[in-house]
Amino acid sequence: MIFQSLGTPSNSAIMKYMNAKKVPQLFVASGGTKFGDPKNFPWTMGFQPNYQSEGRIYAKYIRDHFPDSKIAVFWQNDDAGKDQFKGLKDGLGDKASMIIADKSYEVSDPSIDSQIVALHDSGADIFFSWAAPKGSAQAIRKVGELGWKPKFFLANTATSVASVLKPAGLDYSKDIISTVYLKDPTDPTWDKDPAVVKWRAFMDKYYPDGDKTNANNVYGYVQAEAMVQVLKQCGDHLTRENVMKQAANLKDFHTDLMLPGIMVNTSPDDYFPIEQMQLMRFNGQAWELFGDVITGEVGHERSQ
């Protein structure tokens, strides 16, 4: 098996081969919805909340709190951007007409100013940035420079204070809303949390040069805990088939570095381990959680 291979394009490139050879491609490090398709790709499973779930979660919040708003969407022209946009539209349902403008961009684009200006001119009062960290930083800065003050929603893959919000400008980033499912070790809320204290001790022992402000080091730790759980459930029966069987039989699995209420659940026809997240708002210095854990399940509409 392979575990935690990174990226949507790279995993897409090997997915057919891995399934033809019946090699588990487990807990893919991507939110691409395509990695939760047990009918066609039974040997491939993601882990983190998929991008469509994220879009649905924002849609639920908007329907509940801003039902009369007008939405402009800036999205990356790839599987990630398309998935997020689809999740938002599906989640809005009969309110999808709230989306009055959208513009895409390519990761290779040197500037995205023209797209942001066009979205500003649409008259929207809600703005979504579904872009990689660099594109999101450019979008935040341009929205700020225009003096535009929409309710700003940011993809959760671009929420790094160090690599996105600081370069964009902390003043411009204030009040941006995003989603999260893991504890942030830089958040004072969790400073003395036993799980975070334990994680810091783990980092000191096994990865002393690692950056404790980099959320990817929490992400990797949680992924490893989930992998250990699968191996425990396998017992001594370590075959390819049993690895996938146990990965598809996780019931209310939770690690202490996940936010309270976030649970991992899978089944033979549900390859989306995490479909819950909590909203957070940037206060100008740090992210603050608010509201309840929200579910944005994909392909299981009966539970909506």
Phi, psi and omega in degrees: 000160168241154187226128170065034174294141193263137165102144180290310183296319184292319179288326176299322184294330184255354189300314181296319180296313181299321180286323178296325180270357180057050176251122179303127176248083198259138177053054177307134181275071178198150175265014180299129182295335181298340183273015174231056185233073186296335180295316183262333182224073186290349182259006183237129178218134173279194177215301184296162177306132181283161188295327178292322176300317180299316178299320180294323180295315176298319181299318179300316181296317181293316178301322182284326191245332183226056188293346182252014183278166174246132190247135171244137186237127174250118188225150180280132185279071176204185182303321183296307181299318180295320178297314182297316181297318179297318179300319178297312181297315180297319181292326178289332177057239182289358177255014183297340178292352174297335179282110185255349181201147172209148177221137177257168175212161176261144181303332181278354181298128179290330181219146178240017186301318185295323178295317183292321178298316180298319179291323175300317183288350181288341182088010180290149176246002170234134181234130175251132170245106175251084187216160174297165183310315181297312180297322179294318178299318178297320181293316179300315182295317182293318177302318179294317181296329179284350184072017180280135182236058177283166165288118193254122177247134187236134178306140186287351175279357184233036186258008181297124178295318185291316189259349180238301189288319178295312177299327180286332184114116183298326178296318179292334185275347185300137177077003174297143180248138174214194182233159181205155177224354178242155176290139179264114183294346177270354180279122180305334179306324187255011189303320181252013179297131183305322181293320180290320177299317179296319179296319179298320179295321176300314180299316180301321184280314190256341183213059186300335179274355183291150181276113182283354175264357181270113184298340178297334178285336171284316180304312181297321180296315180294319177302317180296322178298321178293321178297318178299319179298318178299316180295323177298317180293332178290332184061225180270001183266074187264079174244163177303314183298318183287328175301313180290324179299316181286323176299329179268019179221044176267125185239112178049041176284136183215135171252156188289351175269355170280152176298148177306134178094348178276124182234147175263122177223129176225164174207172180302337177247013177225099181259026177250092186301315182240124178228023179237145175210167175240147179281151175218153181233139181273125185266008182105340178231322184209166177276140177236129177290148172208159179073188182263165171297132183244138178261137178228060188293143179246129177083004178226053187300337181300336183266003180291000000 
